Amino acid sequence: MKKLKEHYKKKGFKERYEKIKYDGYLLNIDSDKIIIIGNEKRGVLYGIDVLLDIIKMTTGEIGPPIYAQECLIVDWPDFKTRVLTDDIQGYMRVQKVPPELYCDMLEKFPLKFRYNEIGIGVSCFYHWECAPTIRLKQGWTGEEFRKIIKFVNTRYVNVFPMLFSHGHMEWLLNFPEYAHLREDGDRFTLCTKNPVTYPTLFAFYDELIKITSENPEYKSKYFLVGLDEVSWKTFEVPPEKRCKYCEGIPKNEIYLEHINKLADYLRKKGYRMVMYTDMLVEQHNGFNQFKCALIRDKLPKDIIAAHWSYLDEPAIPEFEKLGIENWKLTTGCRINRIYENMITARGIGVFAYNWWLSMTRGMSLSLYGPMAQAIYANAAWNIFPDDKDYTWKKYERIYGNFLMHNWSRKPLLYCSKEVKTIDISSIVNTTCIDKDGNGWFGLGEKFDLSLMDFSKKEIDGIPFKFSFRENIPMCIKLKNKDDMFSIKIGEKFGSLILLHVAHINSNIRLDRSNYFDNPYGPPIVKYTIKYKDGTSTDFTINFGWNISLWKINSTYKNSIFSKYVVDSRSIWEGYTKDAKEKNLPPDIAIYQYEWVNPYPEKEIETISLEKLIPEPVCNSIEYALLAISGRLPK
């Protein structure tokens, strides 16, 4: 201990430590010791995460030895509260997300990105004790949701209650048992004047409060009630069919009364009510036919005004004058610094279908995905000097490949450092150049790989062997259900490394009629590994998980973010002729995926790949393998 104190003094740790705010940390790596200090447990955890990142950056794919760069880092957030909300109601999924997968995705993304308050809006995708008749088969049970909450708490993070409580009420009002609570028959709007409304609603509140606060150390101070986009249908309903409880009462008065009742109830339960502000802002929904902005100065002073849209943010000073605390709780990754000195928390609201997939049936939902969460978290931790939503371009370029590399890293316990290329030249079937509309993906000569350097012997340190016919680069393309190819091997490998891409018809709609919300993404190709002893194993390539689109719109944030997949890397990027002529950023992304062989001691006889069509959308997704290599076993 004496030596440690002397070390602290010599390094000037005391002065540096005293600068740390909130859940910041100090990390010191010396040649003979590593010291991590935090104001609280979460700060120490962040220091450990940074240490692991440094090790990943300085150590090769295969260890040992393990290296860490000597350094001293003292870091803390600019915002004490950094929020992520995940609205499960937004999924409306037909397939259940396993709690284990959900925890894995939380661990890999938002928890690693240092969000320290997480709201999970389970809505009707939870088996409520207070409403046993509305349990959907794809909903989480109480035990499953409890498991998720406990997992988040082990990372020293709160799960705060979150439930839409006026508009967006289809989570409850869709069910016939609760149709009597619809305002004027509208399944999206709750009638707050019905005598049974509050006993019903507060039963859900109580259950949500109970399950999210079972560990009192991680009971949040906040409860998000929504209250956005309330759109009463009264004026579209004949007078004789309108709600008798609300007849003749101005909607803004109904809205104010509802706010007060919710805030009062939650105050008694020990919570600050957080509500969205669009209904209270003139520039947004506040001056529609219901004029709810007129009641803004009558709001309870202890609520938190959460601004989710750029349209709401100009009103932040008005809430500040009223003595109301302001958050920016932005829908998706959109960053600016407007009235930053008047907000106390930053957060990203996630409304997507399996947000960890780079591409989902929404085609534009990567604004909520892994890279979007990373960029936004960085903006919540460090206040950037700009006031525009363009910093994402800089940080995507700086961190993008490193982040994907970390996400897709796997234990390579039985692999050596030697990588050997595999020859696929005998079975390639399509040119990577498209002069007549019959090569690559048939898009024409301006949209192919003709500007990519196929003379390369390695990509980011991994050797690959490209195939040529008459000096034209070739690939294996799979398009139809019966497409299948087999590669002769005759060697042992500890892992296989694929260089591949996917293409989807731009006219296809990824809606529920052809896209089934598979939480791992739709499998589009199956690889079968046949060993010399007659046994075999296989793996699939899943769209949005192991691979995404090769052609991106390099001027569109959603498209750029869509290349960030859970288990792969857009490792080789370049230009189409179209992008080069227009002086646009790189618009080609070619992905590297590594599969770890569970039987590295067995000689591989063949590797077969076949096109899969497990769901309709897979008919429209084509696949191309450009090269394959393998790590030799130890």
N, C-alpha and C positions, 0 to 999 in steps of 0.2 A: 504493500500500500504506500509506503514511504517513497519507493522508486516511482510509483505511478503519479503521486502528487508532484514529485520533482519534474516528471515528464510533462504534466499539465502546465506547470509554471514556465518551463522552458519553451513550450510551444505557444504560450499565450492563450490557452484554451478558455480561461476564465473570461477574458475580455470578449473573445469571440462568442462564447456560449451565451453571454448576457444579451447579445444582439438577437438571438433566436426568438421568433414570435410563433405563437400557436403550436402546431404540431410539426415544427421544423426539426432539424437534426444537425449534428456535427459528425462527420466521418473523417477519420485520419488513418491513412494507410502508410505505415513505415516498413522498412525492411525486416523488422523483427516483431512488429505488433500491429494490430488493427484495433482502433478505438471508435465506438459509436455511442453518441450521447444524444438524448432527446428530452424535450420538455415533458413528454408523456410517452406512453407505450407505443402509440401509433407513430410518433417521430422516430423511435428506435427501429420500428419495422420498416419505415421508409429508408432509413440509413442502410439497413440490411439489403433491401431491394436494390439500392444504388450500388452497393458493394457487389452484388451478384451481376448487375449489368456491366460493371467495370471488368469483372472476371470474364464475362462473355466477350467483351470487346477486345480483350488483350490475349485471351486463350483461343487456340484453334478449335476446330470442330471436334477433334479427338484429343482427349486428355488421358492421363496426366502428361507432363506437369501442368499445373494451374498457375496462371500468372495474374497479378493485379498491379496496376500502375500506382506508384507512390503518389499520394495526393492529400490535400486537405480541402474538404468541402464543408461549407457552412451555409445552409439553405433553409428558407422558411417561406411559407405562402403569404401572398398579399391579402388573400381573403381567408378568414378563419373558417367560414362555412362554404363548402364546395359540394354542390348537390347534383345527383343524377336521379331522375324519375323515370321509371319504366312502366308504361301503361299497358298492362297485359290485355286490357279490353281492346287495344289497338290491334292485337294479333287476330282476333276472331278466327283462330286457327281450327283446322279440322284434325290436326295431329297434336297429341300431347307432347309438350317439352319435358323430358325427364328431369326431375329436380337435380340429379347428378350433373347432367349436361349444363343446366342453368348455372349451377354453382361454379362449374369449370369455367364458363364464359365470364361470370362475374370476376372470378379470380384472375383470369388472363387479361381482362380489359379494364373495366371501371375501377376495380380495387387496386390494380397496379398503377392506374393513372391518378391515384390519390384523391378520388372523391371520398368525402368523409360523412356524407349523409345520403342514404339511398332510399328512395320511395318506390315501393312495388305495388302498383295498383291492380290487385287481383280481380276486382269486379266479379263477374259471374264465372270466372275460371278458377273458382275456389269453392270447396264444399262447405258452405256456411252452416254452422250449427243452428243459427237462428232462421234459416230458410232452407230446410232439407229438401223441399220439393223442386228446387231450381238447380240441382247439382248436375252439371254436364260431365259426360264421360271423360272429356279431355281436361277437366279441371283438376287442380291439385287438391289432395286431401289436407285436412288440418295437420296431420303428421308430416306431410311433404313440405308444406309451407313453413312449418316450424323448423324443419331441417335446414331450409334455405336461410331463415332468419338467424339461426344459431351459427351457421357457417359464416355469414357476414359479420356477426358479433365477434367471432374468433379473430377477425382482422381488425378488431377495435373500431368498428363502424356501426352506427345506428341504422336500423330500418324504421323509417317513420311511416305512420298510417297515411294512406292516400286513397280517396274515394270520391268520385264525381257525385255531386249532391244537389244538382238542380237541372242544368242542361246535361247533355250526353248521358241521359239516364236510361238508355236502351239496355244497359247491362242488367237492369232490374225490370223495367217496364215492358220489355219484350215478352215477358212471361205472363200467361193469362191470369195467374194467381194475383198479379199486381197491376193488372190493367185498370183497376178502379182508382189507382193513384196517378193516372195520366192526366195532365192538364189539357182539357178540351180534346181528349182522345189521342193526343200526340205522344208517341212512345219515346220521344227524346226528352220530354219536359215533365218534371215532377210537379204535381199540384201541392203547393205548400199550405193550402188552406184546409185540406181534407183533415178531419179530426184524427185519423189514424196515421197520418204521414210521419209525424215526428217520433212516435213510439216505434214505428217500423224502421225509420232511418237510423235512429239512435241505437237500436239493437245491433245494426251492422257496425256502427261506430264502436260500441262497447266491445264487440267481439274482436274487431281489428286492433283496438287499443290493448286488449288483453294479450293477444298472441304476439304482438310486436314488442311488448315490454316485459316479457316473462323474466328476462335478465335485467334487473333494475339498473345495473351499471350502464346499460345501453338503451335505456328508455329515452327516446327522442323528446325534444321540447316542441316539435312541430307536427301539425296535422294539415295535410293539403286537401282542401275540399273542392277544388276546381272552381265552379261557378262561372265558367267561361261559355261563350257562344250560346247563351240561353235565348231561344227563339220561340216565343209563344205563338201558337197557331190560332189564337182566338179570332182574329179578324178574317181568317179563312173559313171559319165554321159558322153555319147559320145560327142566329141568336138563340133559337129554341134548343140547340144542341150544345150550347156552351156550358162551361162549368158553373154550377150554381153557387159554389163556395166563393168563387173569385169575381162574381158578376159585379161590374161597376167599379171595381177597385183598380186604380192605375197600376200598371205593371212595375213601375219603378218603386212604388210603395211596397208591393209584394216582395220585390227583390231586397229592399232594405230590411224589411222585417225578417226575411229569411237569413240574411247575413247576421243580424243581431242575435237571432236564436241559436245559430250554429256557433258563433263566437262565444256566447254566454255558456253554452253547454260544454264546449271544449275548455274554456277558461276554468270551469269548476273541476275538470278532469286533469288540469295541470298542463294544458297544451296551448301554444300560440297557433291561432288559425292562419293558414296561408291560403290566399285566394288569388286567382288570376284577375287581371285588371281590364281586359278588353271591353267589358260591358260598362266600364266606368270612365272610358276615355273617348272624348269627342272624335278624335281622328280615326277611331276604330269602330266598335259597335255601340259606343255610348250615346250617339245621337241618331240612332235609328228610330223607328216608330215608337220605341218604348222609353226613350230618353232617360236611361238609367244614370247617365253622367250627372244629371241634376241632383242626385242624392249623395254625391261623393263627399261633400263636406259634413255629412251626417254619419259617416262611417265610424265604427269603434276605433279608438286610437291604438289599441294594442294588437290589431291584426297586422299581418305582413302582406304587402302588395307585391305580387309576383308578376313581372312583366314578361310575356312570352313572345311578343311581336315587336318589330321595329315601329309599328304604328302606335304602340303603347308608350314607348320610352320617352317621347317628348313631354309626357305628362308627369314624369318622375318628380320634377320640382314642385308640382302641385300637391302631390302626396307628401313630399318633404315638408311643405308649409303647414300641412294638416297634422304634422307630428307622427306620420305613419311610416314605418320602416319599409324600405324598398329592397327587393331582390330582382336580379335579372335571371329569369328561369326560361331560357330561350328554347323554342321548339327547333330542334336540330342545331347544327353547328353554324351559327352566324355570330360573328364577333365584331363589336365596336366598343368605343370608349365614351359614349355619350353619357354624361352625368355620372361618371364612374365614382366621383367623390360622394355621391348621394346614395350609393347602394352598399349593403352590408354582406351580400352573398352573391355568388354566381352559380348558375346551374344549367344543365342541358336536359330538356324534356324529350324522352324517346317515345315515339309513336310509330312503330314499325312492325314488320312481320319477321320475327327471328332476326333481330338487329345485328347479330354477329356474322350473318351471311353478307357477302359483298353484293350479291345480286338476289333480289327476292321478287315476288310477283308485283311489287310496286314499281320496279325499274328506276325509281328515283330516291329510294329510301336509304341510300348510303350516307345521306346527311346525318343519320343516326348511328352509323356503323362504327367499327373499331377505330379507323383513322379519325373520324369526326369526333369521337369521344376523346381521343388522345390530344388532338389539337385544342379542343375546348378546355380540357383539363389544364393544359399548359397555360392557357390564357387566364384561367382562374387562379393558378399558382403564381404566375408572374404577370404583372400588368405591363403590357407592351406599350411602347411610346406612341403608337399610331392611333388613329381614330376611325379606321376604315376596316372593312371585312376583306382584307387581302393578305394578312400575315400568314394565313393558312398555306399559301403558295410557298413561302419561304420555308416554313417548318415541315411541310410535306416533303420538300426536296432534301432537307437536312436529315430528318429522322426516318423517312419512309421505309427505306430498304432495311435499315437496322431494326426497326420495329418488327417488320415481317420476318426477318431473320430470327429474332428472338421468339416470336410466336410459333414458328415452325421447327425450332430446334428440338431434337429428340436425343435420348440417351443412345449412344452408339457403343455399347459396352463390348461388343464382340467384333468391332471393325478395326482394321488397321488404318494408317494414314494414306495408304495407296489407293488411288482410284483408277479404274481401267475402263476404257470406252468399249461399247458394244456395237457391233456392226449390224445395221438394219438395211443396208443398201440393196439387198436382194428382194426386199418386199415393199419398198417405198412405192407409192402409187400416184402421187400428185405433186406437181411443181409448186414451189413457193413463190413463183413469179406468175403473173396472170396477164398475158398479152392478148388473149382472145376470149376472155371470160370463162375459160374452162379450167384454169389453174387456181391455185390457192383456194379462196372461197368464192370465186366467180364474180368478184366485184369490179374487175377491170384493172388495167395496168397501173392506175394511180393509187390503188388500194391493195398493195401486196407487200412482200418482204424484199423487193428488189434492191432497196438501199441498205439492207442489213449486211454486215460483213461476215459471210459464211466461211471466210478463210481462217477465222478464229479457231484456235486449238483448245481454248478453255474459256469458260464464262465465270467470272468472279472466283477464279482459282480452281474450278472444277473442270477437268478435261472432258470434252465432248468431241465426237466424230460425226460430222455432217455427211450426208449422202448426196451424190451428184450423178446426173445422167447428161452426157454431152455438155458438161460444165454448168448445168442448171441445177441449183439446189432443190432437193426433193424432200418429201415427208410422207408419213403414213396418215392418210385421212380416213376417218370413219364417219359415215353419215347415216346410213340406213341400218335397220335392225339386224340384218343378216351379215353385216360387215364384220369380218374376223381375220386376224393375221396371227402368225406364229413365228417367233424368233428362236432360232437354235442357239443354245448357250454352251453347255458342256463345261461349266466352271462353278466354283463356289463364290458366293457374294454375301457380304454382311448386310448390304442395303442396295437398293436400286434408286437411281436419281434420274428423274424424267425432266425433259425440256419440252413443254407442250403448251397448247393454246386451245381455247374454245371460241366458237363463233355462233351467234344466234341471229336469225332473221330479224331485221329491225322492225318488221311489220307485225311480229308476233305479240300478242297480249299475254302478259303473265298474270292473268286473273285466275279466280278459283276454278273456272271451267277447265283449265289445263295445267294449273300449278297447285300442288297439294300441300304447300307449306311444310315440307319435310324439314325438321329442325337441323338436319345435317346437310341440307341441299339435295336436289335430285341427283341420283347416281346416273352418269351418262356413259361411262366406260368401265368394263370389268377386266382386270388383269388376273390371269391364272398362272401361277408358278408351279410347274410340274417338275418334281425332283427325280433323280435317276433311280431311286428306290421304289418308284411307283406312286408315292404319296404326292399330295398337292395342297396348296393354299391359295388364297386369292385376296384381292383388295379392290375397291372401287374408287373411281375419280368422281367426286361430287361437285357439281356446279355451284359456285359461291363459297365452297369450303376448301377444295384443293386447287381450284382453277377459276378464272373469270374470263372476261372478254379480251381478245387480243387487240381489238381496235377500240380506242377510247376517244371521246371528244375532249381534247386537251385544253379546251377553253371553258369547260363546264365542271364545276366543283363536284357534283354528284358522280359524274363519269370517272373523274380522277380518283375519288375516294372508293369507287367500286372495285378497283384493282386490289384493294387491301383485303386479303383472304386470311382465314384462320390458320390454315396449314399449307402454305406455299409461299413463294416469293415472286414478284414480278421482276425477275433478276436481270433480264436483258431487254432494254428499251431502245426505241429508235423512231424513225420517221417514215411515213408513207410519202410517196411523191407528192401527193396532195398537200400534206402538212409542210413539206419542204418548200414547195412553190409559194405557199401562202405565208411562209415564215412563222409557222405556228410551233408551239412546243412539241416534244415527242408525243406521238399518238399510238405507238405500238408497245404492247406489254406481252412479253413471253415469260412463262412461269416455270419455276423449278420446284418440283415436289420430290421429297425423299421418303421412300418406304423402307422400314426396317424389317429385315428378314428374320422371322422367328426361328428359323432353322439354318443358321449360317454354316453348320457343320455338314450340310447335305449339298451334294452337287446338283445344280439346276440344269435340267435337261432342256426345257423350253419355257419361254414366256409367251403367253397368248393374250391378245387383247381383242375384246368384242364390244360392239355398240349395244347399249342397254336402252330400252324404252319402257321403264316401269310406270311412267305417267305421261300424259299427252304432251307436256312441254318438251320432253326429251326428243320428240320427233323433230323439233326445230333447232336443236343444239347439235352442232357438228364439232368434231374433235380432230386435232392434228398432233401427232408426235413427231418432233423434229430430230430428237436424239435421245439416247439413253446411255447411262454409264452406271458403274457399280463400285462400291467400296469392297475391297478384298477383306476377308476375315482375318483375324489375328492368327 
